[in-house]
């Protein structure tokens, strides 16, 4: 079904949904949910738009029934963790490839797909400031590297050269045909391109040298744990071992925890469980540390 021109802004989210239909239906479901919610705000009255949205709603209802036993669909907090962990794993993969000077189509697509999935997180509520910065940086990086390679230029690794208010331009009017991200009237798409067998991310990139899940030599580019460049916060996971212990004070007696604190602690534990499904020990440890700190100090 052709995508109405009014919905051009959500075409890549729909393409991402289609690409994950078999390998990760949870991603597909939430990408389509985001597309539907965004489409409703854009235009729900024009006949072609209304027809498209009804078809999208039907797809979502069908998926919800088929995935009724999946906690990532039945429990929003688990779904939130699933999408966020996947988005950040793609981000870390691309960021480490970038900092190592390895520029290729899959790393560009990983950056851009990460930014799309961070858009999708808004179906669960407002994005954290950290994820807003991740999204802005990932989208800018994808556009910048793509344009450099297209023009025969060598990109500068890392967060160098980004203007304070610079934002990606959705790859411009010419689109991103090399990565299956071209602009057009339809959101049909083939499988993601494969630069090489070891760089393909048709599934979530697993722990590997350069993705920040280990602390051995060569496992991550050198650099400070966290750096601000023109107000863009670069996540620490790409620079320091993800399992670096947090400095937590000893448990103190008499801590008064609110119902909201217990809910947050439970959320962090669910995030950790979701990360372990991907064998992402670093993210699991980080979330468990957050839960422990909250329960022992009453502060995040």
N, C-alpha and C positions, 0 to 999 in steps of 0.2 A: 504494500500500500504506500502510495506516494506521501511524502511528508509535506504538509502545508507550509508555504513560505513563512507564515507567521511563527512557525515552530523551529525555524532554522537554528536557534540558540541551543536546542536540546538534541540536535541530530547526533552529536558525538556520544552523548549519554545513551542514546538508543542503540547506537552502533556497538558501544561497549556491552550493553545488555545482550545483544545478539551474539557477540563473540564469546560470551561466557555461558550461553544457554545450556551447554552440555557439561562443561567442566566445573562450573560454579553457579548453579541456579539461584543461590542466595544473592549474589552480585547482580544477576539478571533481574531478579524481582525488585530490588531496591533501586536500581537504575531506572526501571520502568515506572516505579512509584514516584520517583523524583521527577521524571519526565511528565507524568500525568499531572502532578501537583503544579509544576511550573507552567504546563500548557493551559491548565484551568485559569491561571492568573493572566496569561497572555491573551487568550481568545477562546471563550467557551460558547460564543454565540454564532459565529460564522458557520454555515452548514458543513463545509469541508473540515473545519476544525472540530466541530462537535462530533462528526462522524468518526474522525480519527481518535478522539478522546474516548468515545464509547468502545471502540475496538481495543484500545489500550486497557480500559477498565475490565473488559471481558478477559483479556490475557492475564491480568493481575488476579482476578477472581479464580480463574482456572489454576494458576500457579499456587495460590494460597491453599486451595483444596489439596492439590497434589503434594504440597510440602507441609501439610498440617502437623506432621510429626517432627518437623525440624524446629529446634528451639530458636534458631536464628530468625525464623519467621514468626513463631508464636510468642516470643519474648523480645520486645524491642531492645532491651539492654544487651542481649546476646547478639542481636542483629547489628546493633551499633558497633560492638566490639569487632565483629566479623569484618565489616566494611572498613573500619578504621585501621585494623591490623593489616589488612591487605593493602590499603592505600599507602600506609607508611612503609610497608615492606618494599613495595614498588619504588617509593621515593628513595629509600636507603640504597637499594640496588643501583638506581640511576645516578644518585649522588656520588657513590663510590666509583662507578665507572667514569663519571665526569672528572672527579678529582684525580683519577689515575691517568687521565688523558686518553681514555678509550671511547671514542665518539662513533656511534653506530646507530642504526635505525631502532633497534630494540631498546636502547637506553633512552632515546628521545621519546619513543612511545611510552616507555615506563613512566617518565616524568609527566607526560601529558595525561595518561590514564590515571595516574595518581591524583592529579589536579581535578579530574572529572569525578573521581570517587570521593574526594573531599567536598565537592559540591553536593554529592548525594547524601553526605552525612547530615545535611540540613533537614532531612525528613525526620530526624530524631530531635531536632531542636536547634538552637543557635550554635554556630561553630565556636570553638574555643579560639582565643586570639592566636594561640600557637598553630592551630590548623589553618587559620586564615593566612598566616605568614607562609606556612608550608605550601599552601595552594598557590599563592601569588608567586613564590619563588619557582615552584615546579613548572608553572605555565610559562613564566618568563624564560626559564632555562630551555624548555622544549622549543620555544619559538626561536630563541637566540641561536642555539646549536643547529637547528634545522636550516635557518637562513644562512649561517656561516658555511655549512656543507654545500648548500645549493649554489652559493656564490664562489665556491672553491677556496674559501678562507679557513684558516685553522682557528677553532674556538679557543677562548681562554678558559682553562679549567677553574672550577670553583666560583664563588660569588663575587666575581670581579666585573665591574663595568655596568652594573644595574643602576639605573637612575632611581631617585627616591620615589617617584610616583610612576615609574615605568611598569606597564602591565602588558601581558601577552596580547596579541591581536588575533587570536584564534587562527593563527597561521595564514592570515590574509585571504584575499579573495581567491587566490590561486589554489588554496587548499593544501592538503598534505597527502597527495595521492600515493606517495611512496610507502606510506604506513597505513593505507586503508582509511585515511581520515579526510578524504577530499570532500569539499562542499558540493552539494548537489540536491536534487529534489527527492531523493530516496534514501532511506537509511539501511538499505540492504548492504551487506558487507561480506567479504570472504574472510578466511582465517587470517590472523595477524601475520605479517611478514616475518621471516626467520633470517636473521643476519648470519647465524651459524647455530649449530646444534647446541653448543654450550651456552649460547647467549639467548636462546629462545625463552620467553616467559609466558608460554601458552598456559602454564600453571603458575602458581605463586612461586617466585624465586626462593629456593631453599637456602639454608645456611651454606655459605661458600666463602672462600677467601675474598676479602674486599667488601663484605656486606655488613660488617660491624657486629658479627655474632661471636667472634672469638678475639682473644687478646694476643695471639701469637704474632711473630714477626710477619709483616706483609699482609696482615689481615685487614688493615684499614689504613687509609692515607693519614699521614701525620698532620697535626694541626691542633689548635686549642679546642678544649671541650665544647665551647660555645662562643660564637662570634657574631657581632652585629655589624652588618654592612648596610649603610644607608637605611637604618631602621628595619631591615629585614632580618628576622631571627632565624639563624641556621640551626637545625636540630642537632643536639649533641650526639645522637646515636651513630652518626656517620664518622665520628672522630674518636670517640673513646669506647672502650669495651662496654657493651650494653649491660653486662652483669657487674659493673663496678658497684660495690656496696654503698648504699646511702649512709650518711652519718646520722643515725637515729639516737635520740636520747633514751636512757633506760626507761622502762614502763613506770609510770607514776600512779600512785593510788589516788582514788577519789576523782578520776576524770569523769566529767559529766558529758555524756554523749547524747546528742539529739537523735530523733528518728531519722532525720536527714543524713546524719553522719553514718548511721548503720546502713542506710540505702546506698550511700557513696562507697562504703567499704565493700558491700556486696557487689557493687558494680565493678570495682577494681578486681575482685576475685573472679568474676565472670570473664572480664577482659583477659586475665591471666590464663583461665581455662581455654578460652578461644585461641590464644597465642600458642598454647601447647599443642593444639590440634595441627598447627603448622610446624611443630618442633622448633618454635621460636622461643628459645629459653630466655634470651635477653629481655624481650618484651614482657614475658611472664614474670620474671624476677622484678622488673621495674614496677609492674602493677601490684604485685604482692607487697613490695616495699611501701608503696603508697598507702595500701590498706593498713599495713602494720603501723605506719607513722600516724595515720588518722586515729586508729584505735588506741594507740598508746599516749598520744599527746592531745587529741581532740582538734588537731590542726592539720591542714593539708600541706 
